[in-house]
Amino acid sequence: MEEAAKKKMLRHFTYGLYAITVAEDGFYNAFTANWLSQASFEPPMLMLSVENDSHSISIIRRTKAFSVNVFASGQRELAGQLGRSYFRNPQKLEGLNYRLGTNGCPVLLDTLGWLECRLTGEIEAGDSTVFIAEIVEAGVLNEGMPLTMAEAGFRHSG
Ligand SMILES: Cc1cc2nc3c(=O)[nH]c(=O)nc-3n(C[C@H](O)[C@H](O)[C@H](O)COP(=O)(O)O)c2cc1C
């Protein structure tokens, strides 16, 4: 396989940007993700690929819960902040405007809105794991356009 072609084509994939929030025993965390898609209409389901070396992955497995917060256009800086590793930045939620959703995961109030997800399955995918989850709650917070990878100019594919 031609490495450069693979990388170039994968970087043509269009993505949105989301803050995934998790909670366990009074601990809260958030991380930025773009490897996410709706997977079913009925029941409403989505898939999210999570890096195996992240801190949040084991919390998702144990609690079987996470929330997807949709970044608004203009939230590039916040997306960059939440994209840093928990291990070097354990206080990523400090100073952010949030409350807890029905599933206990943080709802980031300055985003466009959120989806609460219940884990139903997982598939090994190389250095990551694809989580399949049912959407069990949702809310709209703000009107506006979503942040895209094209707008943000980040590279997290290839
Ligand atoms: C633009 C961008 C997109 C990202 N997309 C994903 C993703 O889809 N899945 C993932 O597991 N990590 C993704 N990351 C990396 C995580 O946000 C980062 O590894 C984070 O450290 C993992 O969270 P935690 O260590 O706080 O648990 C992305 C980072 C950035 C900056």
Ligand as a Chemical Component Dictionary entry (heavy atoms), coordinates in Angstrom:
data_LIG
# 
_chem_comp.id                   LIG 
_chem_comp.type                 NON-POLYMER 
_chem_comp.pdbx_formal_charge   0 
_chem_comp.three_letter_code    LIG 
# 
loop_
_chem_comp_atom.comp_id 
_chem_comp_atom.atom_id 
_chem_comp_atom.alt_atom_id 
_chem_comp_atom.type_symbol 
_chem_comp_atom.charge 
_chem_comp_atom.model_Cartn_x 
_chem_comp_atom.model_Cartn_y 
_chem_comp_atom.model_Cartn_z 
_chem_comp_atom.pdbx_ordinal 
LIG C1  C1  C 0 -8.925  16.891 16.884 1  
LIG C2  C2  C 0 -8.814  15.705 17.762 2  
LIG C3  C3  C 0 -9.584  14.598 17.499 3  
LIG C4  C4  C 0 -9.506  13.447 18.311 4  
LIG N1  N1  N 0 -10.292 12.376 18.046 5  
LIG C5  C5  C 0 -10.240 11.287 18.861 6  
LIG C6  C6  C 0 -11.111 10.187 18.655 7  
LIG O1  O1  O 0 -11.946 10.165 17.768 8  
LIG N2  N2  N 0 -10.996 9.137  19.521 9  
LIG C7  C7  C 0 -10.098 9.127  20.559 10 
LIG O2  O2  O 0 -10.035 8.157  21.320 11 
LIG N3  N3  N 0 -9.270  10.169 20.761 12 
LIG C8  C8  C 0 -9.332  11.245 19.957 13 
LIG N4  N4  N 0 -8.508  12.309 20.175 14 
LIG C9  C9  C 0 -7.508  12.203 21.247 15 
LIG C10 C10 C 0 -8.117  12.346 22.612 16 
LIG O3  O3  O 0 -8.892  13.523 22.735 17 
LIG C11 C11 C 0 -6.946  12.317 23.613 18 
LIG O4  O4  O 0 -6.186  11.152 23.382 19 
LIG C12 C12 C 0 -7.331  12.277 25.006 20 
LIG O5  O5  O 0 -6.120  12.242 25.693 21 
LIG C13 C13 C 0 -8.054  11.029 25.477 22 
LIG O6  O6  O 0 -8.730  11.355 26.618 23 
LIG P1  P1  P 0 -8.278  11.076 28.133 24 
LIG O7  O7  O 0 -6.806  10.768 28.140 25 
LIG O8  O8  O 0 -8.597  12.364 28.789 26 
LIG O9  O9  O 0 -9.143  9.961  28.534 27 
LIG C14 C14 C 0 -8.586  13.445 19.396 28 
LIG C15 C15 C 0 -7.819  14.581 19.678 29 
LIG C16 C16 C 0 -7.933  15.703 18.873 30 
LIG C17 C17 C 0 -7.127  16.919 19.196 31 
# 
loop_
_chem_comp_bond.comp_id 
_chem_comp_bond.atom_id_1 
_chem_comp_bond.atom_id_2 
_chem_comp_bond.value_order 
_chem_comp_bond.pdbx_ordinal 
LIG C1  C2  SING 1  
LIG C2  C3  SING 2  
LIG C2  C16 DOUB 3  
LIG C3  C4  DOUB 4  
LIG C4  N1  SING 5  
LIG C4  C14 SING 6  
LIG N1  C5  DOUB 7  
LIG C5  C6  SING 8  
LIG C5  C8  SING 9  
LIG C6  O1  DOUB 10 
LIG C6  N2  SING 11 
LIG N2  C7  SING 12 
LIG C7  O2  DOUB 13 
LIG C7  N3  SING 14 
LIG N3  C8  DOUB 15 
LIG C8  N4  SING 16 
LIG N4  C9  SING 17 
LIG N4  C14 SING 18 
LIG C9  C10 SING 19 
LIG C10 O3  SING 20 
LIG C10 C11 SING 21 
LIG C11 O4  SING 22 
LIG C11 C12 SING 23 
LIG C12 O5  SING 24 
LIG C12 C13 SING 25 
LIG C13 O6  SING 26 
LIG O6  P1  SING 27 
LIG P1  O7  DOUB 28 
LIG P1  O8  SING 29 
LIG P1  O9  SING 30 
LIG C14 C15 DOUB 31 
LIG C15 C16 SING 32 
LIG C16 C17 SING 33 
# 
